[in-house]
Amino acid sequence: MRKTKGYTRDFQEMERIRVRAFRMHQKGMKQSAIALELGVTKQAVSQWKTLWEKEGLAGLRFPGRAGRKPKLSPEQLMELETLLLQGPKAHGYVTELWTSRRIQEIVFKHFGVRYHPNHIWWVMHALGWSCQRPTRQARERKEAAVQTWIRKEWAKVKKTPKNAGP
């Protein structure tokens, strides 16, 4: 069980390894031999031994989710996404740009949950959203003229590889 970049824990597999270690111990194997066989540390086997002495085999079972529980439920995340898709102007903001602080305010206003503005991106990541900056464009920009220039002028100017077709 080596940790590598991008490693995710398979809790069911970890439980199987702990139970396997218990079975090996019952057969009379030493803790160091169990650790070597399973590819874990001796300290881990020692901790598991302490657990099964206190709680039996039930102590080796998967205890449930690791880490802190999320502040927003999956249903609340779906509702938040619906709110965000309405756009900032629908929530009283002047521009159509979502910022961390604005999203934080929406989350607090609708769900009563506080997030630090620098941490709200974790929520956005859970929704599959990413941090993006809008491209700057001149207010006087004429989109039709830009598209015409791209089709006609840019085609003439851009470099093409030698021996390329027309």
N, C-alpha and C positions, 0 to 999 in steps of 0.2 A: 504494500500500500504506500507507494511513493507519491509525494506531492510534486506535481509539475505545473507549469503555467497552464491555466485554463482547466485545472482539475476541478471536477465537481464530485461531491460525495454521494455515493450510492449507499443509503442508510440500510437498505435490506441486505446488501452484500456485507456491510460492516457487521450487521447482526449475525449473519451466517458464520463469519469468521470468529466472532466471540463464542458462539455455540460450539463451533468446531474445536476451538481451543479448550472449552470445557470438557468435551468428549475425550480429547487427547490427554487432558489432565487425569480424567477418570481411568484411563488405561495405564497411568503411572508414568507418563512422560514428564521430564523436568521442564521448568518454565523456560530455560534458555533454549532447549530443543524445540519447544512449541513456537517460541518467537522466531527462531531461525526457519522453521518449516513454513510458517504463515507469512513471513516477511514483515513482521512488526517488531517493536522494541520489547525488551524484557520488562520494562516498566509498565507497558500496556498490559501484558499478560498478568503481571502482579496486581494491577488495578482490577482486572477482570476477576482474578481469583478472589480478591477481597469482596467484590460485588456478589459473586455466587456463594461465598461463605455466609454473607449477611442476608441476601434476598433469594438465593437459589437461582434456578434457571430464569426466572422472571426478571431478575436484575440485569440480565444480559439482553433482554428484548429492546427493540427500538423505542426510545423514550418519547418520540414525537419530533416535531419541528425544531430545528436548531436556530438559535438567534432570537432576536426580538420580534414580536409579532407586528405586522404592519399596522399603522394608525388608521388607514382606510381599508375597508372591506372591498372585495372584488366588485360588489354591487355599487359601492360608492365610487370606485374608480370608473366604472362605466358611466355613471351619472356625471362625474367630473368631465369625462371626455365629451359627453353631450353638451355640457355647459361651455366647454372651450370651443367646440365646433360652431357655436352660435356667434363667436367672434367677440373681441373686446368691446366694440361699440354697443353691442346688445347689453353689456353690463355697465355701461355708463362711462367708458373710457373714450378719450378724444380720438385716438388713433387706432388703426387695425393691427397693432403689434402686441403680442403677448410677451411680457417680461416675467422674470422670476417673481418679482414683488407683486405683480398683478395676479399671477396664478396663486401665490400664497394668500393674497387677500380673498380670492374667490373660494379657496379651500376653507379658510376660516369662516367666511360669511355663510357658506352653505352647509358645512359639516362640523363647524366648531373645533376643528383640529388645527393646531399651530405647527407650522414648519418654518425653519429658518430659510430665508430667501435663497441662500447658497445651497440648500439641501433639497429644494423643491424639484431639482432635476432628477432625483431618484424616482419621484412619483411620475414624472414625464417619461422616464425610461421604462417604467413598468407599463405605461400606456403604449409604448412603441414609438413615442415622439422623440425627436432629436433637436438639439440646439442649433438654430440656424439664424443667420442674419439676412435681412432683406437686402437685395441689391439696390444700390442707389441709382436713381434715374432722375434726369432733369424734369422739372414740372412742365417745361415747354416742349418736351419730347413729342414728336409726331410718329406714332407707331407705324402707320402706313408708309411713310417716307423711309423709315429705317428698314422695313422689310423689302422695299423696292431696291434700296441701295445694296442690301445683302445679296439679293438675287442677281442684280446687274453688275454693279461695280466690284463687289468683293470677289465674284467669280473671275473677273479679269485680273485682279491684283494678286490673289493668293497663289502661292507657289505650288507647283505640282511636281511629283517625281519624274525624273527623266524616263523616257520610253513608256510613259503612261499614255493611255488612250486620250481621245479628245475630251 
